[in-house]
Amino acid sequence: MAENRYWRATCLVNDMFTKIARLFTIKTKFEAFMVIYGLGLGATERGVHYVRDYPGMGGWLLFSLCPIAVFMAGGRILESVERNSE
């Protein structure tokens, strides 16, 4: 007859957290480009709101800073994907 083994709860919880964390890990360049594309869409949408809420030069300055932040983050994401694939 088979013997029942009782696993500790911490073992199962850590395993589940590891599986969930793997869903949010960027593994390929394609995934990285999709994330950067989503960030870019969000940044331009926020920039449009800035132009609407702050008319004039201030709104356009804030609009231009939003995509610059995405460029910096995108470069960092691509760099980390390339480093991990080697």
C-alpha positions in Angstrom: 0.0 0.0 0.0 1.2 3.5 -0.9 2.4 5.7 1.9 0.9 9.3 2.1 3.5 11.9 2.3 2.6 15.3 3.8 4.4 18.2 2.2 5.2 21.2 4.1 3.1 24.3 3.1 6.2 26.4 2.6 7.5 24.1 -0.1 4.3 24.3 -2.1 4.0 28.1 -1.7 7.6 28.7 -2.8 7.0 26.5 -5.8 3.9 28.3 -6.8 5.6 31.7 -6.4 8.4 30.5 -8.7 5.8 29.4 -11.4 4.0 32.7 -11.2 7.2 34.7 -11.4 8.2 32.9 -14.6 5.1 34.3 -16.2 6.4 37.8 -15.7 10.0 37.2 -16.9 11.0 38.5 -20.3 12.9 35.8 -22.0 13.1 36.7 -25.7 13.6 39.8 -27.7 10.1 39.5 -29.2 8.7 39.7 -25.6 10.9 42.7 -24.9 9.7 44.5 -28.0 6.1 43.9 -27.0 6.7 45.3 -23.6 8.5 48.3 -25.0 5.6 48.8 -27.5 3.1 48.8 -24.7 5.2 51.2 -22.7 5.4 53.5 -25.7 1.7 53.5 -26.2 1.1 54.4 -22.6 3.7 57.1 -22.7 2.2 58.8 -25.7 -1.2 58.6 -24.3 0.0 60.3 -21.1 1.8 62.9 -23.2 -1.5 63.7 -25.0 -3.1 64.3 -21.7 -0.3 66.6 -20.6 -0.7 68.6 -23.8 -4.4 68.9 -23.1 -4.1 69.7 -19.4 -1.1 72.1 -19.7 -1.4 74.0 -23.0 1.6 75.7 -24.4 5.3 74.9 -24.1 5.0 73.2 -20.7 2.7 70.5 -22.0 4.8 69.9 -25.0 7.9 69.6 -22.8 6.2 67.0 -20.6 5.0 65.2 -23.8 8.6 65.0 -25.1 9.9 63.6 -21.8 7.4 60.7 -21.7 8.9 58.8 -24.8 12.4 59.6 -23.7 11.8 57.6 -20.5 10.5 54.7 -22.6 13.7 54.9 -24.8 15.8 54.6 -21.7 13.8 51.8 -20.2 13.6 50.0 -23.6 17.4 50.1 -24.0 17.8 48.6 -20.5 15.3 45.9 -21.2 16.9 44.9 -24.4 20.3 44.9 -22.8 19.2 42.6 -20.1 17.6 40.2 -22.5 20.8 40.1 -24.6 22.9 39.6 -21.5 20.7 36.7 -20.3 20.7 34.9 -23.6 24.5 34.6 -23.8 
